[in-house]
């Protein structure tokens, strides 16, 4: 606890995805005043054509705190 899930378009290397995951974990751990060892982070690539269906439509509105505007 907690788990962070990042969904993004494909195209970034494994190294870049790991770096993004670690930086996100580190930031949130600091904000929550917790040790990083308690966090897990997953990265899921979603094709642009599937974004609406896989992300926008499947994420309940009450869980979406910041929405993209594109």
N, C-alpha and C positions, 0 to 999 in steps of 0.2 A: 504494500500500500504506500503510495498511490501508483497507479499505472497511467502512463501517458501514451496516447495513440496519435501518431502523426500520419496523415494521408496526404499524398502529393502526386503530381504528375511524374511519370517515369523519366529517366534520363540522367540521374545523378549516380555517381560511383558509390560503391560500398563504403569507401573511405569518407566521402562527403556525408552520406547518410548517418554513419556512425558519429561523425563530428557534430552534426545537427542534433542527434539524439543525446549525446553527452552534454552539449551546451544547454539544451532545453532542460535536461535533468538537473544540471548544476544550478541554473537560474531558479527553477521551481523549488529546489531544496533550500536555497538561500531564502527565498520569499516565505516559505513555510517553516523555516527554522528547524529543518530536519536533516539528518545525515543522508548522503546520496545512496548509501547501501539499501535504503528502504524503497527506492524507486526502480521501476522497470519501464522501459520505453520500447515501443514497437513502431516500425515504419512500414506502411503499406502503400504500394504504388497503384494508382488508379489512372487508367487511360482517360484522356481528355473527353472522349466521346461517351464515357461511362460515368463521368463526374456527377452529373445531375441525378442520375438514378442511384448510384452507389453511395454518394455522400449527402447531397442536399435532401433527397427524398427519404433516405433511411435514418437521418439524424433527427430525433425528436426536437421540436422547437424549444422545449424547456431545457434541453442540453446544449443548445447552440448559443453561446454567449457573445460571440463575435462572428458576423457573417461577412463573407466576401461579397464584393460588389463589382462584378464584371459581366 
